[in-house]
Amino acid sequence: MKTFELDPRLEADTFPLCDLPLCSALMMNDARYPWVVLVPKVASVSEVFELNQDDQAQLWREAAALGATMKEAFHADKINIATLGNVVSQLHIHVVARYQDDASWPAPVWGNGTPKPYDLTRQGERRAQLLAQIEGLTL
């Protein structure tokens, strides 16, 4: 049986936040947006329908709860929740807080503009903000 391993591209583009019941929560290294990537800790899965029904439901609970708390905490105009997987096939869900005046609005964040990596101070502040929100989730 294969064990779960995070795709090296996700590992290179994110900072670890915490583990949820199903997913690893990762903060995307792009200071333009509050942006979390959820990766189910299930080996060799690239599509939502490859998860069993319980895990599919848990994945949606985690994404929806995180999206709701991020919208409130960051006063977002919109939350984008999406799976793409065209570059990284490992199943992962992006949860992104969006604003009508952000760098990409109204276009999607993926492939739009140049990511702005966090400096160490801001990365720590945003990570603490996100962790505070995640710790309050009921999953």
N, C-alpha and C positions, 0 to 999 in steps of 0.2 A: 504494500500500500504506500502511495506517495504521501509525503508530508507537505504541508503548506509552506511555500516560500514566496516572499514578496518579489515581484518582478524588479530587476535591477534598475529599470528606467523610472519606476514609481519611487523606488528608494532614493534615487539620485535627485528627483524633483520635489521631494517632500521632507517634512520633519515629523517624526512620530509624535502623536498626541497621547493616545491611550487605546486600550482594548475595550470594546463593547461586547455584549454577549455573542454576537456573530462576527463582527467586523473589527479590523484594525482601523482606527481613525488617524488619518494623516493630514497635516497642514501643508497645502501647496505652497511652494516657495515663490510666491508672486504677491508682492505687497499691494498690488492694485486693487485686490478684492479680499474680503474674508472668504476663504475657500478651503473646504475640507474634502478629502477623498476617503470614501469608505471602501475597504477591501475585505470581502468575506474570507474568513480564515479556513477556506476549504481548498484542498489541492486540486489543480488541473481543471478549473472551472473558468469558462470564458463567456458564458451566457447565463442570464437570469433563469431561464427555463431548465438549465442543467442542475440547479439546486432542487432539493426536495421541497415539498409544499410548505413545510414548517419553516425552513430556512428562507424561502421566498417571502413569506409573511414577515419574518423577523427582519429581513433586509429592508423591506418597505417601512416597518415600524421605526427602525433606526434612522433611515433617511428622512422620513416625514417628521419625526420628533426633532431631529437635529435641524432641519430646515425651519421648523416653526420657532425654535428657540433662537436660531441665528437671525431670523427676520426681526424678532422683537429686540434682541440684544444689540444688534447693529443698525437698527432703524432702517432696514433695507426696503427699497421700493418693490423688489421682486426677488424671489429665490429661484434659482435655476437648479433643477435636480435632473441629472442625465447620466446615461451610460453610453459611451461611444465605442471605445476599444478598437479603433481602426489602427492605431499605432501600438498600443499596449493591449494585447489580447486578454490578459488576466482580467477577470471580472472586477470592475470597480465602478463606483458611483461618485460623481462630482456633486457637491452641494455648495453652491456659490451665491453669496449675497450680492445683489446687483442694485445699482443706483442709476437714476435717469441722467446723472451727470458723470458717470464713470467713463473710463477710457475707451470702452468698446460699445456702449449703449447706442442703439438697441440691438446691435449684432451680438452673436454668441462670443464668449471669451476665448474659445478654442481657436487657435490660429489667427487671432486678431491682435495686432500690436506686438510689442516686445515685452515679455515678462520682466517685471522689476523685482529682482531678488531682495529679500529682506536684509537690512544690516542687522548685526547681532542684537542690538538693543531693541529695535522694533520687532524683530522675530520673537524675542522673549516676551514682549508685551502682548503681541497678538496671540501667541501660544497660551499665555496665562488667561487671556480673555476667552479663548475658545474652550480651554479646559474648565473654566468656571461654568460655562454654559453646559458642557457635556456632563459634568458631575451632577447637575440637577435633572437630567433626563429620566423619565420613567419608561423603561423598555421592557 
